[in-house]
Amino acid sequence: MEHLTALKTLHIVATILLLLGALGLAIWTVRARRQGDTEAYAKLLRRPLLFVWLVMGLCLASMPFTGWWLVHLVGWPLGQTWVLASSVLYTLGAFALWWLLVRLNRLRKAEVAGLRFTLALAVFSGVCLLSIAGLMGAKPV
């Protein structure tokens, strides 16, 4: 039972770190833009904030493995609707987050314009991750 508790803790900590990191970056960006910093988007991928992106990437990469291991240890079938919905939402949210990083890198290099699509990607990936957290909390078993 110790493995299950440790794995649950690891999975929850990864989820919380991912959501807090995304929220922190969003708040930092909004504050920088309100203060008139025109290069706020370019600064999102610079060295001090790179640590936040790396922690978020590590959390994002670990979540499918710890989630599958938790489902396996508890004995739930992988065909349950909430597990399948979480998997689909995770795939879509991770793809949107990856696309967001590509767009932010292009914004940093001033290769693209149009911040609405970048914002839409950020909101979509955030909603996906929050929905997964809700499904994990509800677990309609």
N, C-alpha and C positions, 0 to 999 in steps of 0.2 A: 504494500500500500504506500510505502514511502516513495516509490518511483512515480506513482500516480500523482501524489501531492506535489512532488518536485516538478514534474512535467506540467501540471496545471499552472503552477506558479511561473514557470518559464514562459509558457504560452501567454498568460495574462500580462506578464511584465513586457513581453515583446509587443503585444497589442497596445498597451498603454504608452510605451516609449514611441511607437510608431505614430500614434494619434497625437501625442504631446509634441513630438518633433514637427509634425505637419502643422499643427496649430501655432507653434512658436515661429516657424518660418512665415506663416501667413500673417501673423501679427507684426512681425518685424518688417515685412514687405509693405503692409498697409501704413505703418507708422513712417517708414522711410519715404513713401510716396506722398503722404500728407505733409511732410516737412519740406517737400520740393526736391527731393533727391531724384534726379532724372536717370541715374544709373543704378537704381535699386535692384532692377532685375539682373543686371550684369553682376552685381555684388552677391547675388544668391549662390553663385557657384564658386566663389573665391575661398581661399584657404580656411578662414575661421569657421565658415558655415559648412565647409566640406565634411567636418567631423559629424555634424548633424545628419547630413545626407548619408554618410557611411553607416551610422548607427541605424538610421531608418532602413537602409538597404539590407543590413544584417538581420534586422527584425523581420522585414518582408520576406527574406529568403528562408528564415527559420520557421515561419508560421505554418506552411503546408506540412512540413515534416513533423513538427510537434503536434499539430492538429490530427494528422493521420495516426500518429502513435497513441494519442489520447483515445481516439475512437477505437483503435485496436485493443488497447488495454481494458477499456470499459466494456467492450463487446458489442457495441452498436453496429448494425449493418451499414455499409457505405451507401446503400440505396435509399436511406431515409431522405425525405424531401428537404429538410433543413440542412443536411450535410451536402446534398447535391447543390442546393441553392447557394450555400456558402462557397462551394468550389467554383461555381460559375461566376459569382460576384467577385471572388478573389482573382480569378483569371482576368476578368474585365477591368477591375480596379488596378491590378498590377500592370496591365498593358497600358492603361491610361496614365499611370504614374511614370512609366518608362517613356512614353510619348511626351509627357510634360517635361521630363528632364532633357529630352532632345530639343524641344522648343525653347526651353530656358537657355540651353547652351547656344542655340542659334540667336536668341535675343541678346545674349552676352556679346556675340560676335557681330551683332547688328545685321544679320542676314535675313531676318523675317520681321514682318510688322503685323499688327492686329493682335491686341491683347485679349480680345473677347474669347477667342478659341482657347488660348492658354488658360484663362480663368475658368472656362467651361471644363477643361481637362482636370484642373485642380479640384473643382467642386465635384465633378463626377467621381474621381478617385476617392475623395473624402467621403462622399455619400456611400459608395460601395463598402469602404472599410467600416464606417459606422453601422451599416446594415448588417455586416458580418458580425460585428460585436453584439448587435441586438439579437441576431439569431443564436449566437453562442450563449448569450444570457438567458434567452427564452427556452431553448432546447425543447421544442414540443415533442417529447418522446412518449 
